[in-house]
């Protein structure tokens, strides 16, 4: 069985919670129409590093696609992957020997996308400051990154895929710059956080987050991302590979997103998110209840929206054993034909 066949087989078990009214989608079709179409490609994956500047702060960016850019070639849709609270952008480009493909950047490059990601302020290769790298700071990071993408691709609108607090960053950016956003995928998202076991536990450290801009992030903490909800939904070998690449950046990570998620929710207000949205929840994810996400989903103004629950997955859909489910539903949503107004 090929990887593609494997993905299709698993995808049939995804639970898709309805697409909204065609009329509402049609009204927004012209504004949401995509300028580029993803065409699956074969060939060598090309990559390049870039730097954005947020004031005096250097922000590291990374790009992958099939083949180097060429003058006058057909545009490829841009998809920007936004990382979460406790890891860097390496989570989207992980190599796990003898375990198959784990890199979202590689996979979506083969689907025909121009794939980008970045390390946020105080993460990875990006600049270090005395700040706590909260969601508002992440929005400013994305504003700086988008200027680089616009210069390099000539495009004005982009898809965003965010996981965990990366989804909050992407959603907050979509509120601030709706003209730059094509389609949004929120994985492991949380709205108000009500009834969340993960956030209830995390809130026990709220006083620390209020008074410290950095927190300890060691190998055990990275391992806990994959085990706290339901052990066995991620391969321990993959999590060790993630820890290997993450620990090169030290054992300290910013507290800002933890503070926002325990004291300042909601960060993303659904009525202000105008783009099409795909909400993806792992069946066992403790960061948000189904009811919390349903409330968010029901308040989204764009009828072009989906809520999908992925079986056999927990918080980390990108590194799940069943990660092909996430690939499948995300690709389907990002390549959905624009609806015809009726």
C-alpha positions, 0 to 999 in steps of 0.5 A: 500500500502506498502512503497516499493509499494509506492516507485515503484509507485513514481519512474515511474515519474522520468525523466531518462536522458540516460545511455551512450554507452555500449562500453565505460562502457564495457571497464571499467567494470573490473575496476568498478566491485563490490566485494559485492552484496547488498542482502535485509535483515531483522532483527535488525539494528546494529549501532556503532560509530568510530573515524578517525584521520586527524592529531590531529583532531578527526573525528566522524564516524557512521555505520549502518547495519542489524546485527553486523559484523561476521567473514567470513560472505559475504561482503556487499557493503559499501555506505558512505553518505557525508553531506553538508554545513549547517547540520551534518550527522544527516540529513542521520539518522533522526527520525521523529515521526509518519511521516514514515522512514526518515533515509537513513542509516536505509533504505539502511541497509535494502537493504543490504548495510553497511552504513557509514557517518561522521561529517566533521571537525568543524561539529557535534561531530568532532573536532573543529579547526580554519579552515573553513572546505572547500571542500579540507579539506573535502577530507582529512576527507574522506581519514581518514575515508576510512582508518577506513572503510578498517580496519573494513570491509576489503574492498577497494572500496566504493560507495559514496552518497553526497548531496549538498556540500557533493556531491562536497566533494565526487567528489573531493575525487573521483578525488584524490583517484579513486582507492577507489571509486566504484559508485558515487551519486551526489544529489543537485550537482552544477558544475559551478554554472552559472544561479543558483539563490541560489548561486547568492544570496549567493554570496552577502555575499562573502566578509564575507566568505572570512574574516570569518571561521564561519557563523550563522546557526540558526533554521530559516536558517535550515528551509530555506533549505527546503523552499527557492526553493518551499515550500511544497516539504518537511514536516515542521515537518521533518525540525523541527526535523532536527533543533532539533538535529542540534541545539545541536551543536550550531548556528555556522557552517563553511563558507568554502564550501559556499566560494568554491561554490560562488568563486571557482567553478568548484571544481569537474572536470568531465573529472577527475571523472572516476567512474560511476556517477548518477546525481540527481536533484530535479525538483525545486532545485535552486542550479544548472540549468539543463544546468549546470548539463548537461554540467557536465554530457556530459563531464564525461568519463565513459559511465556508467552514468545517470542524473535523475530529481526527480519531486516534490522535491527541494534542499533537496532530503534526506528530501523531501516528495518524498524522496522515489524517491531518495531511488529508483533511488539511490538503482537502480544505486548502484545495477546495474549489471556490463555490459558485454564488447562487 
